[in-house]
Amino acid sequence: MSQNRSNSIYVRFVKPIIDFLVALIIFSALSPVFVVVVIMLIIANRGKPFFFQLRPGKNERIFKVIKFKTMNDRKDKNGQLLPDAQRLTAIGSFIRRTSLDEIPQMLNVLKGDMSLIGPRPLLVEYLPRYSETQKHRHDVKPGITGWAQVNGRNTISWQQKFDYDIWYVNNVSFPLDFRIFWLTVRKVVKSDGISSDTSATMEKFMGN
């Protein structure tokens, strides 16, 4: 295994500066799109354009991630939310397919909760389910995109995803981040790897 670089000068000092500047540029450039999507989701979701959820960040510190709300709140006769595939709206499907649902997370990057590149922030309920090795995905800030996302995104297994995350933590560098950034642009353009083979999103991680 490669030496863990999560405390390197690049990760601690250079990467946060790059994150802030690039996120500011991207969010500013996409602000007209942001406003249009907000208006469309207000109409589609009855006044609820955003989705907030607690996620673990670096060193498992909990923060609130912000995304566009791409699913409605429809429930079954027992008051339980319907499966994701049944709640995903038409506009929500388009937003996911084009990765526009990630735009609000630029605000998380500007706040310092996230990085542009890193392991994706997952659910808080997953924390006790990780192996000792998998826990190291929290040695760095979570990212909007990462090594797992450009190597399959939602079409690969949880084990493969975690293997990619840990490999990234052990090899993080500016050249690697730059490569992931441009591979992400290609993925977004091709709308590649949005869904898993058996679900509209990714099935929950239930442990090893």
N, C-alpha and C positions, 0 to 999 in steps of 0.2 A: 504494500500500500504506500502511496506517496505521502510525503510529510504534510501534515495539516497546516494550511496557510491562512487559517481564519484570523490570525493575529498579525499578519504581515503589514508592513507600512502601507502597501497598496490598499488593503481591506480597511484599515483603521483610519487612514487620512485621505488618500487620493480618491478612492471609490465613492465616499459620501459627497465629495465636491462635484465629481462627475455626475452622480445621480441627481443632485439638486439642479445643476445647470441644464442637463439634458431634459429632465422632467419639466422644468419651467418652460423650455423652448417648445417641447412637444405639446404640453397642455395649452400654451398660448396659441400655437398654430391650429390646434383642434378645437379651440373654444367655440367657434361657430357651430361645428358639428355637435359639440357637447350640448349647446343650448337647444338645437333642433331635436336631438334624441330625448332630452328632458321633456320637452313639450309633447312629443309623441307618446312617451311612457306615461305622462300625466293623464293623457286621454285613455290609453289602453289599460292602465292599472288603477283608474279611478282616483287620481291624485297622489299615487305613490310611485315616483320615478326611481327612488333609490332603495338599496338593500344594504343594511348594516349587519355585521356579524362579528363576534369576538373571535380572534384568531391568535395563536401563539407566534411570537416573533423571535428575535435573537435572544438566546438564553431562556427561551420559553416565556418571555415577558408577554403578557396578554395586551392586545391592542384591538381597536375597532376598525375593521376593513370596510371600505365603501365600494359598492359596485352598482351598476344599473340593475334595476329589478326586471328580470326577464321572464319570471313566472308569476302567475296570478295566485290568489289564496283560496282557490276552490277546494272544498272539503267533501268527504263522503257523508253518508247518512249518520255515521257515528261521530262526526266532527273531526275526523282525521284528514290531514292534507292528502290530496290525491297524488299518485306517482308523478315524478318530475315530467315525464313525457306528456302527461295529460294537462299539466299546468303551464307548460311552455307556450307562450303566446306567439302569434305570427311575427309580430315586430320583435319579440324577444329572440326568436329563432334567427332572424336576420342579424340582430345585434351580436349574438354569440358567434354566428358564422363569420362575421367580419371582424370579430374581436373588439368591437366598439365597447363592450361591457367592461373592458379593462381601463378605459380612459379615466374614470373617477379615482382609480388607484394611484394615479399620478399625484393626487393630493396626499396620499399616504407616504409617497416617496418624498414629497416636499416637507412633510412633517418629520421625516426621519424614521418612521416606523418600518418602512420597506426600502428595498433597493430596486433598481430597474432589473437587475439580473440576480437570481438566487433561487433556492428551492421555494416552491409555491407554498404560501401559508395555508395550512389545512385546518381541520376542525379541532377545537380544544379537546373534545371527547377522545381524540386519537392519542393524546399524550401518554396515558398509561399503557397503551397497546404497542408502543415502539419497543424494539429490542435495544440493547445498549448501543449497538452500532448505529441503528437508525436514529437515535436521539441526537447524534452529531449533526443532523441536518439543521439543527437550531444553533450551531456554532457561528453562523453568519445570519445576516438579515434575510428575511424571505424576499422573493422577487416577483415582479409582474410576469416575467418569463424566466426560463432556466434551461439547464442542460437536459432535463427530462422532457420539457415541453418541445424542444427542437428534435428530440429523438423518439417521438411517438405521442406525446401529450396524453390524451385520454384513451388512446388505443392500446397502450401497454399495460402490463400487470402492475399491481402495487409494488411487488418485489423489484421489478425492473426499474420502476420509478424511484424507489428509495436507493437502489444501487447507483443510479445516475446522480441523485442528490448528494450522496456521500462522496462520490468521485469528484463532483464539482467542489465540495468543501475542501477536499484534499489537494485540489489543483487550481484553485481560483487565482486568476491573474488578469491583467488588462487585455492581453491578446485573446484569452479565452472568452472574456466578457464581450469583446468586440465581435468575435466570431458568432457567439450566441445571438447578439443583437441583430446581425444581418441575416442569420438563418431564420430568426423569428419573423423578420420582414417578409421573407420568402414564404414562410408557413401561412402568415396572415393573408397574403395575396392569393395563395392557392386554397385557403380555407381548409387546411389539411389537419386531420387528427382532432377534430372538435369533439366528437362523441366516441364512447367506447363501443364495442361490438354488441353489447346487450342492454345499453341504457342510453337515455338522452343526454345524461351527464356521466360522471364516473361513479360506479358503485362504491358504497361506503367501505372503508378499511376496517376489518373486524379483528385484526391482530395476525400474528404469524402462526 
